[in-house]
Amino acid sequence: MSSGDASAAAATALEVEELGYDTLWLPGGQGNNLAQVVNVVRATSRITVATGILPVDQVPAAEVAEVYAALAESHPGRFVPGLGGAHGAKPLATLNAYLDELDPVVPASARVLSALGPKMLELARDRAAGAYPFLVTPEYVASARALVGPHTRLAVLLTVVAEADSTRAREIVRGGSLQFLSGVPGYAANFRRMGFTESDVANLSDRLVDGVTVWGDLDTVIRRLSEYRAAGADQVVVGLDGLPREWWAVLAKELR
C-alpha cells in the first residue's frame, strides 16, 4: 500500500478503537496484508488486529511467524493471525502442515481458522482458538457452536447492507461477494448443508440472500446481528466502511 493508504488505515483504526470496538479485522483475501497489520498495531494502543484471512497458499508460514513474533514482543496479544484459503486436492493436509510450521512460534491459542464445513470446524476446534465462517445463517452458527463446543470462539463475518428497500438491498448483495462465492465449491456445499436448494444457489434466490446476509435500517440490522450472537457467535464481524458513519458508534455499543 502507499503511504497515504497506510495513513488512512491507521486513522480509521484509531477511530474504531476510540468507539470501543475490541477487534479490527483486516481483509486478507488473495493478498498478503502483514505490512498493514504492523502499521495498524503500531498506530493503536488497545484494539486487537486480526487478519480475515491470510491465504496459506500465498503467504509463507515463516512470514506469519516472523511478524507474529515481532509484535508479540513489542505489542503482546495484539495480533491474531486468521488463516485459510487452502485450495487444492487436500486442503486439510495443507492447513495441518502449515499449522505444524507455525506451532513453535504462533500457538493454537493465538490463531483463528476460516471454516465452513464440519471437518474445518473440527480443525479450528482442535488447532486454533476460533473459527471464522462467512455467508452463514443463525441456524448454522447454532450447529457450529454445538460442534466446536463452548471454548472455541466463533467470529462470524457478515455482509451488511444499509438499505431498507428489499429489491435494492438484494440487488446490492447479488452484485457483491455472494455472486462470486456461490460458485466456489466449498461455499456452494455449505449452502446446501444449510438447506438451500441447487436453484437457490444457482439463482441467488431471495431466500438465500436473506438467509446469509443482513440488510435493512439500523434497528433491523441490529436485530439481525443480535440473532447471530444469540445463536452462539462470540463476535459478529461487519465491514464498517460500507455503512453510514453514524451507525458506527451505535453498533459498537449495541453489539458488545
C-alpha positions in Angstrom: 0.0 0.0 0.0 1.0 3.6 -0.5 1.9 5.8 2.5 -1.4 7.5 2.0 -3.3 4.2 2.3 -1.3 3.4 5.4 -2.1 6.7 7.0 -5.8 6.4 6.2 -5.8 2.8 7.6 -4.1 4.0 10.8 -6.6 6.9 11.2 -9.6 4.6 10.7 -8.1 2.1 13.2 -7.7 4.8 15.8 -11.3 5.9 15.3 -12.7 2.4 15.6 -10.6 1.8 18.7 -11.9 5.0 20.3 -15.5 3.9 19.5 -15.0 0.9 21.7 -14.6 -2.0 19.2 -12.4 -4.8 20.6 -11.2 -6.3 17.3 -10.3 -4.9 13.9 -10.4 -7.5 11.1 -8.2 -6.5 8.2 -9.3 -8.2 4.9 -6.8 -10.6 3.6 -8.5 -12.3 0.6 -6.0 -13.0 -2.1 -3.2 -10.8 -0.8 -0.6 -10.5 2.0 -1.6 -7.8 4.4 1.0 -8.4 7.1 2.6 -5.0 6.5 -0.8 -3.4 7.1 -1.2 -5.4 10.3 2.1 -4.0 11.6 1.1 -0.5 10.6 -2.3 -0.7 12.4 -1.0 -2.4 15.5 1.7 0.3 15.9 -0.8 3.1 15.3 -3.2 2.0 18.0 -2.9 1.1 21.7 -5.5 -1.4 22.6 -7.5 -2.9 19.8 -6.8 -6.5 18.7 -5.9 -6.7 15.0 -6.9 -9.9 13.1 -6.5 -11.0 9.5 -9.6 -12.2 7.8 -7.9 -14.1 6.1 -4.3 -14.7 5.2 -4.3 -17.3 2.3 -2.0 -20.0 3.3 -1.3 -21.0 -0.3 0.2 -17.5 -0.9 1.6 -16.3 2.4 4.5 -18.4 3.7 4.2 -19.6 7.3 7.6 -18.2 8.0 6.5 -14.7 7.2 3.5 -15.0 9.5 5.7 -16.4 12.3 8.2 -13.6 11.9 5.6 -10.8 12.1 3.8 -12.5 15.0 7.0 -12.9 17.0 8.0 -9.3 16.5 4.6 -8.0 17.5 4.3 -10.4 20.4 7.5 -8.8 21.8 6.6 -5.2 21.2 2.7 -5.3 21.4 1.8 -8.6 23.1 -1.6 -10.0 22.4 -2.5 -7.5 19.8 -2.2 -9.6 16.6 -4.3 -12.7 15.8 -3.5 -14.4 12.5 -6.6 -15.5 10.7 -5.7 -18.2 8.3 -7.4 -20.1 5.4 -7.6 -20.3 1.7 -6.1 -23.8 1.4 -7.2 -24.8 -2.1 -6.4 -28.0 -4.0 -6.9 -31.7 -3.6 -6.0 -31.9 0.1 -6.9 -28.7 2.0 -6.9 -30.2 5.4 -3.4 -31.7 4.9 -2.2 -28.3 3.6 -3.6 -26.5 6.6 -2.2 -29.0 9.1 1.2 -28.8 7.6 1.1 -25.0 7.7 0.0 -25.1 11.3 2.8 -27.5 12.1 5.2 -24.9 10.8 3.6 -22.2 12.9 3.4 -24.2 16.1 6.8 -23.3 17.5 6.1 -19.5 17.3 2.3 -19.0 16.9 0.4 -21.1 19.5 -3.0 -22.5 18.7 -4.5 -20.1 21.3 -3.3 -17.2 19.2 -4.8 -18.0 15.8 -8.1 -18.4 14.0 -9.1 -20.5 11.0 -11.5 -19.8 8.3 -14.0 -22.6 8.5 -17.3 -23.7 6.9 -17.8 -27.5 6.8 -17.6 -29.8 9.8 -14.1 -31.0 9.2 -12.8 -27.5 9.0 -14.7 -26.5 12.1 -13.2 -29.5 13.9 -9.7 -28.4 12.8 -10.4 -25.0 14.2 -11.6 -26.5 17.4 -8.5 -28.7 17.7 -5.7 -26.5 16.4 -6.9 -22.9 16.8 -8.6 -20.5 19.2 -11.5 -20.0 17.0 -13.4 -20.3 13.6 -14.2 -17.6 11.1 -17.2 -18.5 8.9 -18.8 -16.3 6.2 -22.2 -16.3 4.5 -24.0 -18.4 7.1 -27.3 -18.4 8.8 -28.0 -18.1 12.6 -29.0 -21.8 12.5 -25.6 -22.6 11.1 -24.0 -20.7 14.0 -26.0 -22.8 16.5 -24.9 -26.0 14.8 -21.3 -24.9 14.6 -21.4 -24.0 18.3 -22.6 -27.4 19.2 -19.8 -29.0 17.1 -16.9 -26.9 18.4 -18.1 -26.7 22.0 -18.1 -23.8 24.4 -14.4 -22.9 24.4 -13.8 -22.3 20.7 -14.6 -18.8 19.6 -16.9 -18.1 16.7 -16.3 -14.9 14.8 -18.9 -14.7 12.1 -18.2 -12.5 9.1 -21.4 -10.9 7.8 -22.3 -8.9 4.7 -24.4 -5.9 6.0 -26.2 -3.6 3.6 -27.7 -0.3 4.9 -30.7 -0.4 2.6 -34.3 -0.9 3.8 -35.8 -1.5 0.3 -35.8 -5.2 -0.3 -35.4 -5.1 -4.0 -32.4 -2.7 -3.9 -30.8 -4.5 -0.9 -30.9 -7.8 -2.7 -29.5 -6.3 -5.9 -26.6 -4.9 -3.9 -25.9 -8.3 -2.3 -26.2 -10.2 -5.6 -23.6 -7.8 -7.2 -21.1 -8.4 -4.4 -19.1 -11.3 -3.0 -22.1 -13.7 -2.9 -22.2 -13.8 -6.7 -18.6 -14.9 -6.9 -18.5 -17.2 -3.8 -21.7 -19.1 -4.7 -19.6 -20.7 -7.5 -16.9 -21.7 -5.1 -17.3 -25.4 -4.3 -16.8 -25.0 -0.5 -19.4 -22.3 -0.2 -21.9 -24.0 -2.5 -21.6 -27.1 -0.5 -22.2 -25.2 2.7 -25.3 -23.5 1.3 -26.7 -27.0 0.6 -25.8 -28.2 4.1 -27.8 -25.2 5.4 -30.8 -26.4 3.5 -30.7 -24.2 0.4 -31.5 -25.9 -2.9 -29.5 -26.0 -6.1 -31.9 -23.5 -7.6 -31.4 -21.1 -4.6 -27.7 -21.3 -5.2 -27.7 -21.0 -9.0 -30.2 -18.1 -9.0 -29.1 -16.4 -5.7 -32.7 -16.6 -4.6 -34.3 -14.1 -2.2 -34.3 -16.9 0.3 -30.6 -17.4 0.1 -29.8 -13.7 0.1 -32.0 -13.1 3.1 -30.7 -16.1 4.9 -26.9 -15.4 4.8 -26.7 -11.6 4.7 -28.1 -8.7 6.7 -29.8 -5.7 5.3 -32.3 -3.0 6.4 -32.4 0.1 8.5 -30.3 0.4 11.6 -32.8 -1.2 14.0 -33.4 -4.1 11.6 -29.6 -4.6 11.2 -29.1 -4.6 15.0 -31.9 -7.1 15.5 -30.5 -9.4 12.8 -26.9 -9.2 14.1 -28.2 -10.0 17.6 -29.8 -13.2 16.2 -26.3 -14.4 15.3 -25.0 -13.5 18.8 -27.9 -15.3 20.4 -27.2 -18.4 18.2 -23.7 -18.7 19.6 -21.4 -16.2 17.8 -18.9 -14.7 20.2 -18.3 -11.9 17.7 -20.0 -10.6 14.6 -17.7 -9.0 12.0 -19.1 -6.3 9.8 -17.5 -4.0 7.2 -17.9 -0.6 8.7 -16.6 1.2 5.6 -19.8 0.2 3.7 -22.1 1.6 6.4 -23.2 5.1 7.3 -20.7 6.8 9.7 -23.5 7.5 12.2 -24.0 3.7 12.6 -20.5 3.0 13.8 -20.8 4.2 17.4 -24.3 2.6 17.7 -23.2 -0.8 16.5 -20.1 -0.7 18.9 -22.5 -0.1 21.8 -25.2 -2.5 20.8 -23.0 -5.4 19.9 -20.7 -5.6 22.9 
